[in-house]
Amino acid sequence: MANIKEIARIAGVSVTTVSRVLNNHPYVSKDKRAAVLDTIEQLNYTRNMNAVHLITGRTGTVAVILPYINAFYFSIIMNGLAHEALLAQYRLILCQSNYLADEEIKVLEMLRNKEIDGVIIVSTALKPETIEEYTAYGPVVTCQDSGQRRYSSVYIEHYAAFRQGLQYLKGKGYRTIGYCEGRQNGSSASIRQTAFREFIAEHKLVFQEEWMIYDCTTEEDGAAVARLLLEMPERPEAMIITGDHVAAGLMIEARKAGLSIPGDLAVMGFDNQPIGRLLEITTIDNHLYEMGASAFRIIHEQISSDNPAPVYRKLDYRIIERSTV
């Protein structure tokens, strides 16, 4: 099997020159670069990347843990993340966990075993203390607020964002507000639920437990919520929904049943997804694309650093006023 010494001998250059060509180093003359590339082609030479990784101490690969690849929320984060990875010429390994802790641990074990350079966790079932244990083996970045930890995070303040959305609805005159949530026990979901219940209590708004509906993650779930609302003897005047695609499903089904949006039911989304823009859904923009892009930029900087300190980056949020409130 050919090696760089043989390539150097046949091409009539030094081993250092061959190494520079293989690593795309700019300081090689055109003639020497051409001679090396021609020899590589003649010998059908392939680099042993395992050896390269041992020498450099890096794999050029980052693992991304996310619960579901097909969820719109996560796909927007992934879009920003993948764009930055491409600019940095880094490979991504997508690891769908289905919120199974054992599956997430398997990915973190890859970091311990030096199979990857870092891990980005988009959403997780693991406790922060468990994640912290693996920071001894390489950088970890999460896309949620876990407080001051030994790993980095990019996040929005879900409590403040959700309260602002509720205040917007109240300011528009709505006094009975329902709430659709995805995963009931998720960390961000729990924060939003606290914000919702405290806001309702502080402003002494009328509320019924059946107006808080969980496990809403798809358009079909949104349609099911609309049918549920239609069966209620007393339904809320407005719904705040964590996911524009869920809000879209609710709106389409509600309109099929003859309800006017927002005349009979106001709808506020959360995420500012493309479907929300198409259907003119009033929503809370939590900058998911930038969340993913920022997460990769942080981990790329930390991979390049000898002693990286954790970074905690809080993103802005804003209400986008459209036609459904």
Phi and psi in degrees as GROMACS dihedral restraints (atoms count N, CA, C in turn):
[ dihedral_restraints ]
;  ai    aj    ak    al  type     phi  dphi    fc
    3     4     5     6     1   -65.2    20    10
    4     5     6     7     1   147.6    20    10
    6     7     8     9     1  -132.4    20    10
    7     8     9    10     1   177.8    20    10
    9    10    11    12     1   -70.3    20    10
   10    11    12    13     1   -25.2    20    10
   12    13    14    15     1   -66.3    20    10
   13    14    15    16     1   -41.1    20    10
   15    16    17    18     1   -68.0    20    10
   16    17    18    19     1   -39.2    20    10
   18    19    20    21     1   -61.2    20    10
   19    20    21    22     1   -44.1    20    10
   21    22    23    24     1   -61.8    20    10
   22    23    24    25     1   -42.4    20    10
   24    25    26    27     1   -63.0    20    10
   25    26    27    28     1   -48.0    20    10
   27    28    29    30     1   -69.6    20    10
   28    29    30    31     1   -38.3    20    10
   30    31    32    33     1   -78.7    20    10
   31    32    33    34     1   -14.3    20    10
   33    34    35    36     1    73.9    20    10
   34    35    36    37     1    34.8    20    10
   36    37    38    39     1  -131.3    20    10
   37    38    39    40     1   176.2    20    10
   39    40    41    42     1   -81.8    20    10
   40    41    42    43     1   161.9    20    10
   42    43    44    45     1   -61.4    20    10
   43    44    45    46     1   -35.6    20    10
   45    46    47    48     1   -62.2    20    10
   46    47    48    49     1   -40.4    20    10
   48    49    50    51     1   -64.0    20    10
   49    50    51    52     1   -42.9    20    10
   51    52    53    54     1   -59.7    20    10
   52    53    54    55     1   -44.1    20    10
   54    55    56    57     1   -60.9    20    10
   55    56    57    58     1   -40.3    20    10
   57    58    59    60     1   -65.0    20    10
   58    59    60    61     1   -39.6    20    10
   60    61    62    63     1   -65.3    20    10
   61    62    63    64     1   -44.7    20    10
   63    64    65    66     1   -61.6    20    10
   64    65    66    67     1   -31.9    20    10
   66    67    68    69     1   -97.4    20    10
   67    68    69    70     1    13.1    20    10
   69    70    71    72     1    56.9    20    10
   70    71    72    73     1    38.8    20    10
   72    73    74    75     1   -72.6    20    10
   73    74    75    76     1   138.0    20    10
   75    76    77    78     1   -73.2    20    10
   76    77    78    79     1   -23.7    20    10
   78    79    80    81     1   -90.7    20    10
   79    80    81    82     1    62.6    20    10
   81    82    83    84     1  -136.9    20    10
   82    83    84    85     1   134.0    20    10
   84    85    86    87     1   -66.0    20    10
   85    86    87    88     1   156.0    20    10
   87    88    89    90     1   -59.8    20    10
   88    89    90    91     1   -41.3    20    10
   90    91    92    93     1   -65.1    20    10
   91    92    93    94     1   -45.9    20    10
   93    94    95    96     1   -67.5    20    10
   94    95    96    97     1   -39.9    20    10
   96    97    98    99     1   -62.0    20    10
   97    98    99   100     1   -43.0    20    10
   99   100   101   102     1   -63.8    20    10
  100   101   102   103     1   -40.9    20    10
  102   103   104   105     1   -63.2    20    10
  103   104   105   106     1   -42.7    20    10
  105   106   107   108     1   -65.4    20    10
  106   107   108   109     1   -46.4    20    10
  108   109   110   111     1   -64.6    20    10
  109   110   111   112     1   -38.0    20    10
  111   112   113   114     1   -64.3    20    10
  112   113   114   115     1   -41.0    20    10
  114   115   116   117     1   -66.6    20    10
  115   116   117   118     1   -41.4    20    10
  117   118   119   120     1   -58.2    20    10
  118   119   120   121     1   -41.8    20    10
  120   121   122   123     1   -68.4    20    10
  121   122   123   124     1   -41.7    20    10
  123   124   125   126     1   -62.2    20    10
  124   125   126   127     1   -40.6    20    10
  126   127   128   129     1   -86.8    20    10
  127   128   129   130     1    -5.1    20    10
  129   130   131   132     1    54.8    20    10
  130   131   132   133     1    45.2    20    10
  132   133   134   135     1   -75.2    20    10
  133   134   135   136     1   136.4    20    10
  135   136   137   138     1  -127.1    20    10
  136   137   138   139     1   130.7    20    10
  138   139   140   141     1   -70.3    20    10
  139   140   141   142     1   143.5    20    10
  141   142   143   144     1   -85.2    20    10
  142   143   144   145     1    97.7    20    10
  144   145   146   147     1   -67.7    20    10
  145   146   147   148     1   -27.7    20    10
  147   148   149   150     1   -61.5    20    10
  148   149   150   151     1   -41.0    20    10
  150   151   152   153     1   -66.7    20    10
  151   152   153   154     1   -41.0    20    10
  153   154   155   156     1   -59.8    20    10
  154   155   156   157     1   -43.7    20    10
  156   157   158   159     1   -63.6    20    10
  157   158   159   160     1   -37.2    20    10
  159   160   161   162     1   -64.3    20    10
  160   161   162   163     1   -39.7    20    10
  162   163   164   165     1   -70.7    20    10
  163   164   165   166     1   -46.4    20    10
  165   166   167   168     1   -82.3    20    10
  166   167   168   169     1   -23.5    20    10
  168   169   170   171     1    78.3    20    10
  169   170   171   172     1    11.2    20    10
  171   172   173   174     1  -136.6    20    10
  172   173   174   175     1   152.7    20    10
  174   175   176   177     1  -106.6    20    10
  175   176   177   178     1   -13.8    20    10
  177   178   179   180     1    70.3    20    10
  178   179   180   181     1    22.5    20    10
  180   181   182   183     1  -135.0    20    10
  181   182   183   184     1   137.1    20    10
  183   184   185   186     1  -122.8    20    10
  184   185   186   187     1   135.7    20    10
  186   187   188   189     1   -91.9    20    10
  187   188   189   190     1   142.9    20    10
  189   190   191   192     1  -120.7    20    10
  190   191   192   193     1   119.8    20    10
  192   193   194   195     1   -95.5    20    10
  193   194   195   196     1   123.3    20    10
  195   196   197   198     1  -143.3    20    10
  196   197   198   199     1   148.0    20    10
  198   199   200   201     1   -69.1    20    10
  199   200   201   202     1   -41.4    20    10
  201   202   203   204     1  -141.0    20    10
  202   203   204   205     1   129.0    20    10
  204   205   206   207     1   -73.3    20    10
  205   206   207   208     1   -29.9    20    10
  207   208   209   210     1   -92.3    20    10
  208   209   210   211     1     3.7    20    10
  210   211   212   213     1   -79.8    20    10
  211   212   213   214     1   133.9    20    10
  213   214   215   216     1   -60.7    20    10
  214   215   216   217     1   -41.5    20    10
  216   217   218   219     1   -54.7    20    10
  217   218   219   220     1   -49.2    20    10
  219   220   221   222     1   -74.3    20    10
  220   221   222   223     1   -30.3    20    10
  222   223   224   225     1   -67.3    20    10
  223   224   225   226     1   -33.4    20    10
  225   226   227   228     1   -69.8    20    10
  226   227   228   229     1   -41.7    20    10
  228   229   230   231     1   -59.6    20    10
  229   230   231   232     1   -44.3    20    10
  231   232   233   234     1   -63.0    20    10
  232   233   234   235     1   -34.4    20    10
  234   235   236   237     1   -61.4    20    10
  235   236   237   238     1   -46.9    20    10
  237   238   239   240     1   -65.4    20    10
  238   239   240   241     1   -40.5    20    10
  240   241   242   243     1   -64.5    20    10
  241   242   243   244     1   -46.6    20    10
  243   244   245   246     1   -66.3    20    10
  244   245   246   247     1   -34.6    20    10
  246   247   248   249     1   -61.5    20    10
  247   248   249   250     1   -46.1    20    10
  249   250   251   252     1   -68.1    20    10
  250   251   252   253     1   -36.1    20    10
  252   253   254   255     1   -63.9    20    10
  253   254   255   256     1   -39.5    20    10
  255   256   257   258     1   -64.5    20    10
  256   257   258   259     1   -42.2    20    10
  258   259   260   261     1   -61.2    20    10
  259   260   261   262     1   -35.2    20    10
  261   262   263   264     1   -88.1    20    10
  262   263   264   265     1     0.0    20    10
  264   265   266   267     1    58.3    20    10
  265   266   267   268     1    43.7    20    10
  267   268   269   270     1  -109.7    20    10
  268   269   270   271     1   146.2    20    10
  270   271   272   273     1   -92.6    20    10
  271   272   273   274     1   148.6    20    10
  273   274   275   276     1  -116.1    20    10
  274   275   276   277     1   138.2    20    10
  276   277   278   279     1  -109.4    20    10
  277   278   279   280     1   115.9    20    10
  279   280   281   282     1   -89.0    20    10
  280   281   282   283     1   125.0    20    10
  282   283   284   285     1  -121.6    20    10
  283   284   285   286     1   102.6    20    10
  285   286   287   288     1   -79.3    20    10
  286   287   288   289     1   127.2    20    10
  288   289   290   291     1  -106.2    20    10
  289   290   291   292     1   -19.3    20    10
  291   292   293   294     1    54.8    20    10
  292   293   294   295     1    27.8    20    10
  294   295   296   297     1    59.1    20    10
  295   296   297   298     1    31.9    20    10
  297   298   299   300     1   -97.3    20    10
  298   299   300   301     1   119.2    20    10
  300   301   302   303     1   -59.2    20    10
  301   302   303   304     1   -39.2    20    10
  303   304   305   306     1   -62.3    20    10
  304   305   306   307     1   -37.6    20    10
  306   307   308   309     1   -67.4    20    10
  307   308   309   310     1   -36.9    20    10
  309   310   311   312     1   -69.4    20    10
  310   311   312   313     1   -37.4    20    10
  312   313   314   315     1   -62.2    20    10
  313   314   315   316     1   -38.4    20    10
  315   316   317   318     1   -57.3    20    10
  316   317   318   319     1   -38.9    20    10
  318   319   320   321     1   -70.6    20    10
  319   320   321   322     1   -42.4    20    10
  321   322   323   324     1   -64.1    20    10
  322   323   324   325     1   -30.6    20    10
  324   325   326   327     1   -66.0    20    10
  325   326   327   328     1   -29.9    20    10
  327   328   329   330     1   -61.6    20    10
  328   329   330   331     1   -35.9    20    10
  330   331   332   333     1   -66.5    20    10
  331   332   333   334     1   -43.9    20    10
  333   334   335   336     1   -59.8    20    10
  334   335   336   337     1   -38.3    20    10
  336   337   338   339     1   -85.7    20    10
  337   338   339   340     1     6.1    20    10
  339   340   341   342     1    63.3    20    10
  340   341   342   343     1    27.4    20    10
  342   343   344   345     1   -80.9    20    10
  343   344   345   346     1   -17.8    20    10
  345   346   347   348     1  -140.2    20    10
  346   347   348   349     1   165.2    20    10
  348   349   350   351     1   -92.7    20    10
  349   350   351   352     1   -20.9    20    10
  351   352   353   354     1  -172.7    20    10
  352   353   354   355     1   171.2    20    10
  354   355   356   357     1  -132.3    20    10
  355   356   357   358     1   130.9    20    10
  357   358   359   360     1  -108.7    20    10
  358   359   360   361     1   125.6    20    10
  360   361   362   363     1  -108.2    20    10
  361   362   363   364     1   110.6    20    10
  363   364   365   366     1   -75.8    20    10
  364   365   366   367     1   -43.1    20    10
  366   367   368   369     1  -156.8    20    10
  367   368   369   370     1   146.5    20    10
  369   370   371   372     1  -143.7    20    10
  370   371   372   373     1   156.3    20    10
  372   373   374   375     1   -99.5    20    10
  373   374   375   376     1    -4.6    20    10
  375   376   377   378     1   -83.4    20    10
  376   377   378   379     1   151.6    20    10
  378   379   380   381     1   -76.1    20    10
  379   380   381   382     1   148.3    20    10
  381   382   383   384     1   -54.7    20    10
  382   383   384   385     1   -36.2    20    10
  384   385   386   387     1   -62.9    20    10
  385   386   387   388     1   -34.6    20    10
  387   388   389   390     1   -68.3    20    10
  388   389   390   391     1   -43.2    20    10
  390   391   392   393     1   -62.2    20    10
  391   392   393   394     1   -41.1    20    10
  393   394   395   396     1   -58.1    20    10
  394   395   396   397     1   -33.2    20    10
  396   397   398   399     1   -59.0    20    10
  397   398   399   400     1   -27.6    20    10
  399   400   401   402     1   -92.1    20    10
  400   401   402   403     1    -3.5    20    10
  402   403   404   405     1   -70.4    20    10
  403   404   405   406     1   -12.6    20    10
  405   406   407   408     1   -69.7    20    10
  406   407   408   409     1   -17.0    20    10
  408   409   410   411     1  -106.3    20    10
  409   410   411   412     1    -7.1    20    10
  411   412   413   414     1   158.8    20    10
  412   413   414   415     1   171.6    20    10
  414   415   416   417     1   -72.6    20    10
  415   416   417   418     1   143.4    20    10
  417   418   419   420     1  -130.5    20    10
  418   419   420   421     1   135.1    20    10
  420   421   422   423     1  -127.9    20    10
  421   422   423   424     1   132.7    20    10
  423   424   425   426     1  -110.5    20    10
  424   425   426   427     1   156.2    20    10
  426   427   428   429     1  -104.3    20    10
  427   428   429   430     1    41.6    20    10
  429   430   431   432     1  -156.5    20    10
  430   431   432   433     1   158.0    20    10
  432   433   434   435     1   -82.9    20    10
  433   434   435   436     1   115.2    20    10
  435   436   437   438     1  -114.9    20    10
  436   437   438   439     1    12.5    20    10
  438   439   440   441     1    82.2    20    10
  439   440   441   442     1  -165.5    20    10
  441   442   443   444     1   -80.2    20    10
  442   443   444   445     1   101.2    20    10
  444   445   446   447     1  -122.0    20    10
  445   446   447   448     1   177.6    20    10
  447   448   449   450     1   -82.4    20    10
  448   449   450   451     1     2.6    20    10
  450   451   452   453     1  -121.9    20    10
  451   452   453   454     1   162.9    20    10
  453   454   455   456     1   -85.2    20    10
  454   455   456   457     1   162.8    20    10
  456   457   458   459     1  -150.6    20    10
  457   458   459   460     1   147.9    20    10
  459   460   461   462     1  -123.9    20    10
  460   461   462   463     1   129.9    20    10
  462   463   464   465     1  -160.9    20    10
  463   464   465   466     1   165.9    20    10
  465   466   467   468     1  -113.8    20    10
  466   467   468   469     1   160.5    20    10
  468   469   470   471     1   -83.8    20    10
  469   470   471   472     1    94.3    20    10
  471   472   473   474     1   -60.7    20    10
  472   473   474   475     1   -34.7    20    10
  474   475   476   477     1   -61.9    20    10
  475   476   477   478     1   -52.2    20    10
  477   478   479   480     1   -66.9    20    10
  478   479   480   481     1   -40.5    20    10
  480   481   482   483     1   -63.1    20    10
  481   482   483   484     1   -43.2    20    10
  483   484   485   486     1   -68.8    20    10
  484   485   486   487     1   -39.8    20    10
  486   487   488   489     1   -62.7    20    10
  487   488   489   490     1   -37.8    20    10
  489   490   491   492     1   -64.3    20    10
  490   491   492   493     1   -40.0    20    10
  492   493   494   495     1   -62.9    20    10
  493   494   495   496     1   -42.3    20    10
  495   496   497   498     1   -65.9    20    10
  496   497   498   499     1   -39.6    20    10
  498   499   500   501     1   -64.3    20    10
  499   500   501   502     1   -36.3    20    10
  501   502   503   504     1   -62.7    20    10
  502   503   504   505     1   -45.1    20    10
  504   505   506   507     1   -63.2    20    10
  505   506   507   508     1   -44.1    20    10
  507   508   509   510     1   -62.5    20    10
  508   509   510   511     1   -39.8    20    10
  510   511   512   513     1   -64.7    20    10
  511   512   513   514     1   -23.5    20    10
  513   514   515   516     1   -85.5    20    10
  514   515   516   517     1     0.2    20    10
  516   517   518   519     1   100.8    20    10
  517   518   519   520     1     2.1    20    10
  519   520   521   522     1   -82.4    20    10
  520   521   522   523     1   131.7    20    10
  522   523   524   525     1  -117.1    20    10
  523   524   525   526     1   -12.0    20    10
  525   526   527   528     1  -123.2    20    10
  526   527   528   529     1   115.4    20    10
  528   529   530   531     1  -126.3    20    10
  529   530   531   532     1   129.2    20    10
  531   532   533   534     1  -101.3    20    10
  532   533   534   535     1   172.3    20    10
  534   535   536   537     1  -147.2    20    10
  535   536   537   538     1   124.9    20    10
  537   538   539   540     1  -108.0    20    10
  538   539   540   541     1   127.0    20    10
  540   541   542   543     1  -124.1    20    10
  541   542   543   544     1   155.9    20    10
  543   544   545   546     1   -81.1    20    10
  544   545   546   547     1  -104.2    20    10
  546   547   548   549     1   -79.8    20    10
  547   548   549   550     1   116.9    20    10
  549   550   551   552     1   -59.9    20    10
  550   551   552   553     1   -38.8    20    10
  552   553   554   555     1  -101.8    20    10
  553   554   555   556     1    11.7    20    10
  555   556   557   558     1   -68.5    20    10
  556   557   558   559     1   156.7    20    10
  558   559   560   561     1   -63.7    20    10
  559   560   561   562     1   -47.9    20    10
  561   562   563   564     1   -68.6    20    10
  562   563   564   565     1   -38.0    20    10
  564   565   566   567     1   -62.4    20    10
  565   566   567   568     1   -40.4    20    10
  567   568   569   570     1   -63.2    20    10
  568   569   570   571     1   -38.5    20    10
  570   571   572   573     1   -64.5    20    10
  571   572   573   574     1   -44.0    20    10
  573   574   575   576     1   -65.2    20    10
  574   575   576   577     1   -38.6    20    10
  576   577   578   579     1   -63.1    20    10
  577   578   579   580     1   -40.3    20    10
  579   580   581   582     1   -62.3    20    10
  580   581   582   583     1   -44.7    20    10
  582   583   584   585     1   -59.8    20    10
  583   584   585   586     1   -43.3    20    10
  585   586   587   588     1   -63.6    20    10
  586   587   588   589     1   -50.9    20    10
  588   589   590   591     1   -65.4    20    10
  589   590   591   592     1   -39.0    20    10
  591   592   593   594     1   -68.5    20    10
  592   593   594   595     1   -39.1    20    10
  594   595   596   597     1   -64.1    20    10
  595   596   597   598     1   -46.0    20    10
  597   598   599   600     1   -59.5    20    10
  598   599   600   601     1   -42.9    20    10
  600   601   602   603     1   -68.9    20    10
  601   602   603   604     1   -44.5    20    10
  603   604   605   606     1   -61.5    20    10
  604   605   606   607     1   -37.9    20    10
  606   607   608   609     1   -97.3    20    10
  607   608   609   610     1     5.7    20    10
  609   610   611   612     1    52.4    20    10
  610   611   612   613     1    44.5    20    10
  612   613   614   615     1   -85.5    20    10
  613   614   615   616     1   149.3    20    10
  615   616   617   618     1   -67.6    20    10
  616   617   618   619     1   135.4    20    10
  618   619   620   621     1  -149.2    20    10
  619   620   621   622     1   140.5    20    10
  621   622   623   624     1  -123.4    20    10
  622   623   624   625     1   139.3    20    10
  624   625   626   627     1   -57.3    20    10
  625   626   627   628     1   -31.6    20    10
  627   628   629   630     1   -69.4    20    10
  628   629   630   631     1   -10.4    20    10
  630   631   632   633     1   -82.9    20    10
  631   632   633   634     1    -9.0    20    10
  633   634   635   636     1  -101.1    20    10
  634   635   636   637     1   111.7    20    10
  636   637   638   639     1  -121.0    20    10
  637   638   639   640     1   129.4    20    10
  639   640   641   642     1  -106.9    20    10
  640   641   642   643     1   174.7    20    10
  642   643   644   645     1    61.2    20    10
  643   644   645   646     1    39.6    20    10
  645   646   647   648     1  -105.1    20    10
  646   647   648   649     1   103.1    20    10
  648   649   650   651     1  -128.6    20    10
  649   650   651   652     1    -9.3    20    10
  651   652   653   654     1  -130.5    20    10
  652   653   654   655     1   170.1    20    10
  654   655   656   657     1   -61.0    20    10
  655   656   657   658     1   -38.1    20    10
  657   658   659   660     1   -62.8    20    10
  658   659   660   661     1   -37.2    20    10
  660   661   662   663     1   -63.6    20    10
  661   662   663   664     1   -40.2    20    10
  663   664   665   666     1   -61.6    20    10
  664   665   666   667     1   -41.7    20    10
  666   667   668   669     1   -63.5    20    10
  667   668   669   670     1   -38.6    20    10
  669   670   671   672     1   -64.8    20    10
  670   671   672   673     1   -36.5    20    10
  672   673   674   675     1   -64.6    20    10
  673   674   675   676     1   -40.8    20    10
  675   676   677   678     1   -59.6    20    10
  676   677   678   679     1   -43.9    20    10
  678   679   680   681     1   -64.9    20    10
  679   680   681   682     1   -36.3    20    10
  681   682   683   684     1   -64.9    20    10
  682   683   684   685     1   -43.0    20    10
  684   685   686   687     1   -61.5    20    10
  685   686   687   688     1   -39.2    20    10
  687   688   689   690     1   -64.5    20    10
  688   689   690   691     1   -27.0    20    10
  690   691   692   693     1   -85.4    20    10
  691   692   693   694     1   -12.0    20    10
  693   694   695   696     1   -74.6    20    10
  694   695   696   697     1   137.8    20    10
  696   697   698   699     1   -64.4    20    10
  697   698   699   700     1   -29.3    20    10
  699   700   701   702     1  -140.9    20    10
  700   701   702   703     1   114.6    20    10
  702   703   704   705     1  -108.7    20    10
  703   704   705   706     1   159.1    20    10
  705   706   707   708     1   -69.8    20    10
  706   707   708   709     1   160.5    20    10
  708   709   710   711     1   -78.9    20    10
  709   710   711   712     1   -25.7    20    10
  711   712   713   714     1  -143.4    20    10
  712   713   714   715     1   152.7    20    10
  714   715   716   717     1  -125.4    20    10
  715   716   717   718     1   133.2    20    10
  717   718   719   720     1  -107.8    20    10
  718   719   720   721     1   126.9    20    10
  720   721   722   723     1  -129.5    20    10
  721   722   723   724     1   127.1    20    10
  723   724   725   726     1   -84.0    20    10
  724   725   726   727     1    82.1    20    10
  726   727   728   729     1   139.2    20    10
  727   728   729   730     1   115.7    20    10
  729   730   731   732     1   -63.8    20    10
  730   731   732   733     1   -31.2    20    10
  732   733   734   735     1   -69.5    20    10
  733   734   735   736     1   -33.8    20    10
  735   736   737   738     1   -67.4    20    10
  736   737   738   739     1   -43.2    20    10
  738   739   740   741     1   -60.6    20    10
  739   740   741   742     1   -37.9    20    10
  741   742   743   744     1   -63.4    20    10
  742   743   744   745     1   -44.3    20    10
  744   745   746   747     1   -61.1    20    10
  745   746   747   748     1   -40.7    20    10
  747   748   749   750     1   -63.9    20    10
  748   749   750   751     1   -46.3    20    10
  750   751   752   753     1   -62.3    20    10
  751   752   753   754     1   -45.8    20    10
  753   754   755   756     1   -61.5    20    10
  754   755   756   757     1   -44.1    20    10
  756   757   758   759     1   -68.6    20    10
  757   758   759   760     1   -39.3    20    10
  759   760   761   762     1   -64.1    20    10
  760   761   762   763     1   -40.3    20    10
  762   763   764   765     1   -68.3    20    10
  763   764   765   766     1   -34.0    20    10
  765   766   767   768     1   -59.6    20    10
  766   767   768   769     1   -34.6    20    10
  768   769   770   771     1   -84.5    20    10
  769   770   771   772     1     1.8    20    10
  771   772   773   774     1    95.8    20    10
  772   773   774   775     1     5.2    20    10
  774   775   776   777     1   -79.2    20    10
  775   776   777   778     1   145.6    20    10
  777   778   779   780     1   -95.6    20    10
  778   779   780   781     1   134.4    20    10
  780   781   782   783     1  -112.4    20    10
  781   782   783   784     1   116.2    20    10
  783   784   785   786     1   -99.2    20    10
  784   785   786   787     1     9.4    20    10
  786   787   788   789     1   -55.2    20    10
  787   788   789   790     1   -50.8    20    10
  789   790   791   792     1   -92.9    20    10
  790   791   792   793     1   -26.1    20    10
  792   793   794   795     1  -154.7    20    10
  793   794   795   796     1   119.7    20    10
  795   796   797   798     1   -85.3    20    10
  796   797   798   799     1   147.3    20    10
  798   799   800   801     1  -133.1    20    10
  799   800   801   802     1   126.9    20    10
  801   802   803   804     1  -121.7    20    10
  802   803   804   805     1   127.9    20    10
  804   805   806   807     1   -93.9    20    10
  805   806   807   808     1  -170.4    20    10
  807   808   809   810     1  -157.1    20    10
  808   809   810   811     1   107.7    20    10
  810   811   812   813     1   141.6    20    10
  811   812   813   814     1   -29.0    20    10
  813   814   815   816     1    58.2    20    10
  814   815   816   817     1    60.0    20    10
  816   817   818   819     1   -89.3    20    10
  817   818   819   820     1   162.7    20    10
  819   820   821   822     1   -54.4    20    10
  820   821   822   823     1   -39.7    20    10
  822   823   824   825     1   -64.5    20    10
  823   824   825   826     1   -30.2    20    10
  825   826   827   828     1   -67.4    20    10
  826   827   828   829     1   -36.8    20    10
  828   829   830   831     1   -69.0    20    10
  829   830   831   832     1   -38.9    20    10
  831   832   833   834     1   -65.5    20    10
  832   833   834   835     1   -39.6    20    10
  834   835   836   837     1   -95.0    20    10
  835   836   837   838     1     7.5    20    10
  837   838   839   840     1    59.3    20    10
  838   839   840   841     1    43.8    20    10
  840   841   842   843     1   -84.5    20    10
  841   842   843   844     1   125.2    20    10
  843   844   845   846     1   -63.5    20    10
  844   845   846   847     1   132.9    20    10
  846   847   848   849     1  -151.5    20    10
  847   848   849   850     1   171.9    20    10
  849   850   851   852     1  -107.0    20    10
  850   851   852   853     1   118.6    20    10
  852   853   854   855     1   -86.3    20    10
  853   854   855   856     1   113.1    20    10
  855   856   857   858     1  -106.5    20    10
  856   857   858   859     1    18.5    20    10
  858   859   860   861     1    54.6    20    10
  859   860   861   862     1    55.2    20    10
  861   862   863   864     1   -65.5    20    10
  862   863   864   865     1   -38.9    20    10
  864   865   866   867     1   -60.0    20    10
  865   866   867   868     1   -47.4    20    10
  867   868   869   870     1   -65.8    20    10
  868   869   870   871     1   -31.0    20    10
  870   871   872   873     1   -59.9    20    10
  871   872   873   874     1   -47.7    20    10
  873   874   875   876     1   -66.1    20    10
  874   875   876   877     1   -44.2    20    10
  876   877   878   879     1   -61.8    20    10
  877   878   879   880     1   -43.9    20    10
  879   880   881   882     1   -65.9    20    10
  880   881   882   883     1   -39.0    20    10
  882   883   884   885     1   -60.2    20    10
  883   884   885   886     1   -42.4    20    10
  885   886   887   888     1   -70.5    20    10
  886   887   888   889     1   -40.7    20    10
  888   889   890   891     1   -59.3    20    10
  889   890   891   892     1   -40.1    20    10
  891   892   893   894     1   -63.9    20    10
  892   893   894   895     1   -48.9    20    10
  894   895   896   897     1   -68.3    20    10
  895   896   897   898     1   -32.1    20    10
  897   898   899   900     1   -66.3    20    10
  898   899   900   901     1   -41.4    20    10
  900   901   902   903     1   -63.9    20    10
  901   902   903   904     1   -39.2    20    10
  903   904   905   906     1   -72.7    20    10
  904   905   906   907     1   -33.9    20    10
  906   907   908   909     1   -62.1    20    10
  907   908   909   910     1   -35.3    20    10
  909   910   911   912     1   -82.1    20    10
  910   911   912   913     1    -9.7    20    10
  912   913   914   915     1   -97.9    20    10
  913   914   915   916     1   145.1    20    10
  915   916   917   918     1   -75.3    20    10
  916   917   918   919     1   -32.8    20    10
  918   919   920   921     1  -142.2    20    10
  919   920   921   922     1    71.0    20    10
  921   922   923   924     1   -71.9    20    10
  922   923   924   925     1   136.0    20    10
  924   925   926   927     1   -94.0    20    10
  925   926   927   928     1   150.0    20    10
  927   928   929   930     1   -60.0    20    10
  928   929   930   931     1   144.6    20    10
  930   931   932   933     1  -117.7    20    10
  931   932   933   934     1   133.1    20    10
  933   934   935   936     1  -119.3    20    10
  934   935   936   937     1   106.8    20    10
  936   937   938   939     1  -113.5    20    10
  937   938   939   940     1   113.7    20    10
  939   940   941   942     1   -94.8    20    10
  940   941   942   943     1   127.9    20    10
  942   943   944   945     1   -96.4    20    10
  943   944   945   946     1   155.2    20    10
  945   946   947   948     1   -77.2    20    10
  946   947   948   949     1   165.5    20    10
  948   949   950   951     1  -141.1    20    10
  949   950   951   952     1   160.3    20    10
  951   952   953   954     1  -157.8    20    10
  952   953   954   955     1   152.2    20    10
  954   955   956   957     1   -85.9    20    10
  955   956   957   958     1   131.1    20    10
  957   958   959   960     1  -107.3    20    10
  958   959   960   961     1   112.3    20    10
  960   961   962   963     1   -82.1    20    10
  961   962   963   964     1   124.1    20    10
  963   964   965   966     1  -130.7    20    10
  964   965   966   967     1  -137.6    20    10
  966   967   968   969     1  -110.5    20    10
  967   968   969   970     1     6.7    20    10
  969   970   971   972     1  -102.7    20    10
  970   971   972   973     1     6.6    20    10
